Amino acid sequence: MDVPNHFFEVFNTDNQSDFLNGFLEAIPSFVYLLNLTDKKAVYLNAKTEIVANYSPEELLTTDLSVFPIENFSSSEHLFQYLQKTFEDVAINGSQSFILKIVSKSGKNITINNKCTLIKKDASNQPSMLLVLADDITIENELLEKTKQVQNQSNETERLFNYGSWEWKVNNDYVIWSNGLFEIFGYDQAAYESSQMPYGTYQKHIPEEDVQRVRELSLNAIKEKKTIYEYEHEIIDLKGNRKQIAVRGRCFLDDKGEVMRVIGTSQDITEIKQIKGELETKVEELSVAYEELKKNKDLFKEAEALMSYGSFEWDVNKDEIQWSDGLKKLYSGSDISRLPVKINIEFYYARVHDDDIANVKKVIQEAAEQKQPYAFEHKIVDLDGVEKYVQTKGWVSSDEAGKVLKFIGNTVEVTELKAYEKELERKLEELNHSNQELEQFAYVASHDLKEPLRKITAFGDRLNQKYKQQLDDDASFYLTRMIDSANRMEVLMENLLSYSRLSRKLVAFEQVDLNKTLENVLSDLELKVGETNAQIHVGTMPTLEASAPKMQQLFQNLISNALKFVKANHSPNIWVDAKEATKAELSKLGLDYKNKRYYKITVKDSGIGFEPEYAERIFVIFQRLHGRSEFEGTGLGLAICKKIVENHQGIIYAESELGAGATFIMYLPIRQA
């Protein structure tokens, strides 16, 4: 093939055409000229037929815009890339690029192109490139496969948490794999060709174990072991202790001497931990199994003692398996009378006639709904004895929803039923007795008020009419009689109020405790002024409650705080509320799952009381002080307690003698 004249013009070789043409054809590389200005190839040597299966004439006459180039979007894109690449390159300057094409036979080919700029145009832009191209398809495929194998190896090391190493005897370095760098915490990029200085590995072995590991390694080489194994501990760069399992192999030269050693080091820290946990679990299971064997007989005895047992009904086979306890429950005195095969018909035959319809209904609904079930019914054992039993169980079904088994347990509750009936009878008697006592207290307190009023009235008249005629003793006795009658009237009034709390159900409504306290403080305005009291009320909630009872509750508590005051001190009283936490309610045994409560406190700066009296003060007629010290009947706090309890709440007090008292109430936001 003749080289175009302008090619020789570029190189100024007018008289060397034949020589240069032969030279270019002899070059083992694929040689071509690219005209960047016209964006086309102007020369190709014969090697193009070997590389791409195209003759030079075919490629020179082919429209490059349709030529199959894989790594450039178009030939236009390729020429733009080359123009930009050689824009600042001087004549004879070189650059390389990779070109991926499809040969005439359809084969994908990767070509490494070494380009030399041999000409620029009048505007000093690159215009002509001489390109020597080599087919690197095979090398590239091998490189990709090598990378793939290496990546797979790295992933395998990471997956199994191990690394490999190789040491050629007398070398001052050891080749480490990626996995080993990761185990020890080193950055592989910092070590050329993955060469780690000899002795680095040993530096990470704890001092107390270095000698043992060194001897194991040296003995393996000395004895020329084909395979050797041992375990040891390391401390990585971050200070983490790890358990390592080593497996190595010695390779010998022609003279039988060890020339190199390769091996793996696996991080078995987690494996060791899991192994230890498994050994512990196995030991625990062994102990549990022995205990289970010991308890098997105890379980049978417990079934017999407590009259219960378990069952499993295979619906498809219509076979029911009963435990020994259940067999005894249904058989009565002689268990041998039970049939060998127990089925649903035998079970139904033992259900009492009064309950058979309901039992079948429960079983049918459980089968349809696939839900746990529970019910009580009567049975008749083989001795003819009626028994109450309670059954609980669940339904087992397949993926298609077909019922497979009924599984559960049955316990005899005959004695419990008898106890419940007796308890109901006694409770009815107690309620009747309580009603009579409440009626008596109500009638007594109500009927006593009239003679007391007469005693008080006639005493006042006697005092007013004959006061001047009475001596000092008579006047004193008369005054004491009138005072006692007045106290008795107050006592009867409080007793009547307490009786009403026990006897009547209260009507609940939404009660704003802010308004309640306004009313209470208004009623106590005179007493507050006399004692020069300071009362601090926080924001109070709105509760479902009885408005009159809330008024009575806070009036009693604040009256107490105004009464029990230190000598020569003015009372300070704080009333506050906040929603109670679940932790508080749980600790107090209140229903924190279904109800919300407010914690309400009434605190004073008064005389307080000893902590051991915290419960006694709520007992009816209990007083900690004499009437000469503080007036009262001993019913106020008992009434408070009854009001709170009628609202499904609790009240208690905290105090220290001389340090004031705090009354704490938990009241639900809504009543049941």
Residue, then its C-alpha position, 0 to 999 in steps of 0.5 A: m500500500d502506498v503512503p500518501n504524499h502529505f504523510f511524507e511532507v509531514f516528516n520531510t521524507d520526499n526521497q524515502s517513500d519505499f523505505l518508509n512504506g516498508f517500515l510501517e508495514a513491518i511494524p507489529s503494531f496497528v499504525y494509522l494517521l488521523n486527520l483531526t481537522d477533517k475528522k477521518a483516518v487518512y492512512l492505515n497499515a495492513k495490521t488493521e486486517i489482523v486486529a479488526n478484520y477490516s482492510p485498510e481500504e474498507l476503513l478509509t472508505t467507511d463513514l466513521s460516524v457509523f463505525p462501532i465504537e463502544n467507549f465513545s458515544s460517537s466518532e464526533h465525541l472521539f475527535q472532540y476528545l482528541q482535539k482537547t487532549f492534544e490542545d496544549v501538546a507540542i509537535n512530537g508530544s505523545q498521549s495514550f487512550i483506550l479504544k473499544i471497538v467491534s471487529k468486522s466479525g463481531k468480536n469486542i476488541t480493546i486497543n491501546n492507542k499511543c498517539t504522537l502529534i505530528k502536525k498543527d494547522a495554521s491556527n496552531q490547533p492539532s491537526m494530524l496524529l500518528v497512532l501506534a495501536d496494540d490489541i490488548t483484549i486478551e491482556n485486558e480480559l486476563l487483568e479483569k479476571t485477575k481483579q475479579v478473582q482478587n475481589q472474590s478472595n478479598e470478599t471471602e476473607r472478609l466474610f470468614n474474617y481471615g487473612s493470608w500471609e507468605w514469608k520467603v525464608n531470609n526475606d525481611y518482609v512478609i506478604w500480607s493479604n487484605g484480610l490480614f491488614e483488616i484484622f490487625g487494623y493497618d491501612q494496606a495502601a501504606y505498604e507497597s506490594s503488601q509487604m509488611p516488615y518481618g516481625t510486625y505480626q509478633k509485636h501484636i502478640p501479648e507479651e506473656d504469649v510471645q515466647r510460646v508462639r515463637e517456639l511453635s513457629l520455629n519448631a514448625i520450620k525446624e521440623k519442616k511440617t507440611i501442616y501446623e496449627y495453633e491459636h493465640e491472642i493479638i492486640d490490634l492497632k486500636g487496642n482490641r484483643k482478638q483470638i487468632a487461629v493460625r494454620g501454616r504450611c512449609f514448602l521445601d526446595d530441591k535440597g529439602e530445606v524450607m524455602r517459604v512458609i504460607g498460612t492463614s490467620q483467622d479472627i475467631t473471637e466471635i466464634k470463641q465467644i459463641k462457642g463459650e455461650l453454647e457450652t454454657k447453654v449445653e451445660e444449662l440444658s443438661v441441668a434442665y434436662e436432669e431437672l425435667k426428668k426429676n420433675k416429671d413424676l412431680f408434675k404427674e403428682a401435681e396434676a393428680l393433687m390439683s385435679y387438672g390435666s392437658f389435652e391434644w385433639d387431632v381433628n383429622k384423626d379424631e383422636i384425643q390425647w389426655s394427660d394422666g391428670l385429665k384421665k383421672l379427672y374424667s374416669g373417677s375411681d378407676i382409670s382403666r375404665l377409659p376406652v383405649k381410643i378417646n374421641i370427641e364423642f366420648y368427650y361429649a358424652r361426659v359433658h353435662d346435659d345442661d352445658i353440651a349445647n354451649v360447649k359445642k358452640v364454643i368449639q365450633e366458634a374456635a374452629e371458625q375464628k382460629q382464636p384461643y378459647a376459654f369456658e366453664h362447664k360441668i362434666v359427669d365422670l365414669d363414677g357418675v359424679e358431677k364436677y365443674v371444670q374450666t378449659k382453656g386452649w388454642v387452635s392449630s391450623d395449617e397455612a391454608g387455614k384448615v384446623l389441625k388440632f385443639i390443644g389446651n388444659t382443663v382444671e377442676v373448679t368444683e371446690l372453687k365453685a362451692y367456695e364462691k357460692e359460700l362467699e356470695r352467701k356470706l357477702e350477702e349477709l355482710n351487705h345486709s349487716n352493713q345496711e343495718l349498721e348504716q341504717f342504725a348509724y343514720v337513724a341514731s345520729h338523726d334521731l339524737k339530734e332532736p333531744l340534743r337540740k332540746i338540751t342545748a335550747f333549755g340549757d341556754r334558757l336556764n342560763q339566761k333566766y337564772k344566771q344571776q341566781l346560780d353560784d359559780d359551781a352551778s354556772f360552771y356545770l351548766t356551761r360545761m353541759i351546754d358545750s358538751a351538747n354542742r359538741m355532741e350535735v357536731l359529732m352527730e352531724n359528722l356521723l350522719s355525713y359519714s353515714r350518708l357517704s357509706r349509704k348513697l351512691v354519688a352522682f358524677e359530673q365534670v367538676d372544675l377543681n379551680k372553681t371548687l377551691e374558690n368556693v372553699l376559700s370563700d367559705l373559709e374567708l373569715k377563718v383565713g383572715e383570723t389566722n392571717a393564713q397564706i394559701h397558694v393554689g396551683t392550676m387544678p384539673t377538671l375531673e369526673a366527680s361529685a361536686p359537693k363531695m369535692q367541696q367537702l373534701f377540700q374544705n376538710l383538708i384546708s380546715n385541718a391545715l388552718k387548725f393545726v398551726k404552730a403557736n405564734h405562727s401564721p399557716n402557709i398552705w399549698v394546693d397543687a396538682k399534676e398528672a400522675t406517671k405510669a410508674e407512680l400508679s404501678k407502684l401504688g397498684l392503680d390501673y395505669k394501663n386503662k386509666r389516667y389519674y391526677k396527683i393532688t397535694v395539700k401541704d401545710s406548715g403546721i405542727g405535723f405528726e409522727p410518721e407512725y400515725a400516718e394511717r391512724i389519722f384516717v380512722i374514724f374518731q381517732r385523734l392525736h391531740g386532746r380537745s383542749e388543744f384543738e377542737g374537732t370530732g375525729l371524723g374529718l379525715a375519715i370522711c376525706k378518705k371515704i370520699v376519695e375511695n368512693h371516687q376510686g382513688i387513694i389518699y395518704a399522708e406524709s409528715e414529720l413532727g413539727a415539719g408540717a403535713t402533706f396529704i396526697m390524693y390520686l383521683p382518676i380523670r374519668q370514673a368507671 
